Amino acid sequence: MRTRSSRSTEDLVELDTTGRKRVQRSQRVQEEPEVLVADTMDVPEGNGNPLGNGLGRARQTRPIGQGDAPNRHQQRQGIVPPPVQNHNFEIKLGMINLVQNKMFHGLPSEDPIDHLDEFDRLCDLTKINGVSEDAIKLRLFPMSLADKAHQWEKSLPHGTITTWDECKKAFLAKFFSTGRTAKLRGEISSFIQRNNETFAEAWERFKGLHKSVPTPWIQQ
């Protein structure tokens, strides 16, 4: 025969056991991984759809894996110089410094033709047997660009430019504006000698205007 006292003791034991189980379940939940990303999965519509709204999609979480991080890098340069067979080929640091001291930023106040002229003069200081002009200039030219000009070079699709002539044409097409071309064409077509100007001075000024526009564009 159970007394009231023994029944109370059994109730206390049962409550204590239930409380411990709840604590253990709570601890297991807290030990689950904290880094999760949202994912989706298809859920059939109907009674089996927990959403109950006909959307047919439910959010699911999954741990972040290695496939979520980039693990490859491909060549993206738009300017691709030709390969060099000379294994001793090296562009000296002094030449690189000279090129980087004459940077082109892509500003309206800058003259892209002047930049190309200066770059050509610097590259003429380096002559290496078995190494072409394209190989040297296409390796150095991106180092002469900054800011907007550098962003333009980065935006070129891979392999767009493979020769120095292609590089000059693309560079001038980008940074020698049509407005500047039209202005210089007008000055050349309406050129006259000034009142206080000798013929020699007028001739030099005319040649300067002529040099300010790419030759093929003047002939158009």
DABELCOR-V101870 format. One record per pair of residues at least 6 apart in sequence whose C-alpha atoms are under 8 Angstrom apart, sorted by sequence separation. I is the first residue (numbers start at 1). J is the second residue. D is the distance in whole Angstrom. If there is no record, write none. Layout:
# DABELCOR-V101870
I & J & D
I & J & D
This chain:
# DABELCOR-V101870
43 & 49 & 6
46 & 52 & 7
104 & 110 & 7
161 & 167 & 6
193 & 199 & 7
45 & 52 & 8
49 & 56 & 7
51 & 58 & 7
46 & 54 & 8
104 & 112 & 8
142 & 150 & 7
194 & 202 & 7
45 & 54 & 6
193 & 202 & 6
45 & 55 & 8
192 & 202 & 8
45 & 56 & 5
104 & 115 & 7
142 & 153 & 7
44 & 56 & 6
43 & 56 & 5
102 & 115 & 8
123 & 136 & 8
42 & 56 & 6
43 & 57 & 5
123 & 137 & 7
42 & 57 & 5
43 & 58 & 7
191 & 206 & 7
41 & 57 & 6
42 & 58 & 7
102 & 118 & 8
40 & 57 & 7
41 & 58 & 6
102 & 119 & 8
40 & 58 & 6
41 & 59 & 7
188 & 206 & 7
40 & 59 & 5
41 & 60 & 7
39 & 59 & 6
40 & 60 & 5
99 & 119 & 7
38 & 59 & 7
39 & 60 & 5
40 & 61 & 8
188 & 209 & 7
38 & 60 & 6
39 & 61 & 6
119 & 141 & 8
187 & 209 & 8
188 & 210 & 7
38 & 61 & 5
39 & 62 & 7
99 & 122 & 7
37 & 61 & 6
38 & 62 & 7
98 & 122 & 7
138 & 162 & 8
36 & 61 & 6
37 & 62 & 6
138 & 163 & 7
184 & 209 & 7
36 & 62 & 6
37 & 63 & 6
138 & 164 & 6
36 & 63 & 5
37 & 64 & 6
95 & 122 & 8
137 & 164 & 7
35 & 63 & 6
36 & 64 & 6
134 & 162 & 8
184 & 212 & 8
185 & 213 & 8
35 & 64 & 7
134 & 163 & 6
138 & 167 & 8
184 & 213 & 7
33 & 63 & 8
134 & 164 & 5
133 & 164 & 8
181 & 213 & 7
185 & 218 & 7
181 & 217 & 8
89 & 128 & 8
103 & 143 & 8
104 & 144 & 6
105 & 145 & 6
106 & 146 & 8
99 & 140 & 7
103 & 144 & 5
104 & 145 & 5
105 & 146 & 5
106 & 147 & 7
107 & 148 & 8
89 & 131 & 8
99 & 141 & 8
102 & 144 & 6
103 & 145 & 5
104 & 146 & 6
105 & 147 & 5
106 & 148 & 5
100 & 143 & 6
101 & 144 & 8
103 & 146 & 6
105 & 148 & 6
106 & 149 & 5
86 & 130 & 6
96 & 140 & 7
99 & 143 & 7
100 & 144 & 5
105 & 149 & 5
85 & 130 & 7
86 & 131 & 7
91 & 136 & 8
99 & 144 & 6
104 & 149 & 7
105 & 150 & 7
84 & 130 & 8
85 & 131 & 8
84 & 131 & 6
96 & 143 & 8
84 & 135 & 7
82 & 134 & 7
83 & 135 & 7
116 & 168 & 8
81 & 134 & 7
82 & 135 & 5
81 & 135 & 5
81 & 136 & 8
81 & 138 & 5
80 & 138 & 7
81 & 139 & 6
79 & 138 & 7
80 & 139 & 8
112 & 171 & 8
113 & 172 & 8
112 & 172 & 7
79 & 142 & 8
112 & 175 & 6
112 & 176 & 6
111 & 176 & 8
106 & 175 & 7
79 & 153 & 8
78 & 153 & 7
77 & 153 & 8
78 & 154 & 7
77 & 154 & 7
78 & 155 & 7
79 & 156 & 8
76 & 154 & 8
78 & 156 & 5
80 & 158 & 8
77 & 156 & 7
78 & 157 & 5
79 & 158 & 7
80 & 159 & 6
77 & 157 & 7
78 & 158 & 4
79 & 159 & 6
80 & 160 & 8
82 & 162 & 7
76 & 157 & 7
77 & 158 & 5
78 & 159 & 5
79 & 160 & 6
80 & 161 & 6
81 & 162 & 6
82 & 163 & 8
76 & 158 & 5
77 & 159 & 7
78 & 160 & 5
79 & 161 & 5
80 & 162 & 5
81 & 163 & 7
75 & 158 & 7
78 & 161 & 6
79 & 162 & 6
79 & 167 & 8
113 & 212 & 7
113 & 213 & 8
113 & 214 & 8
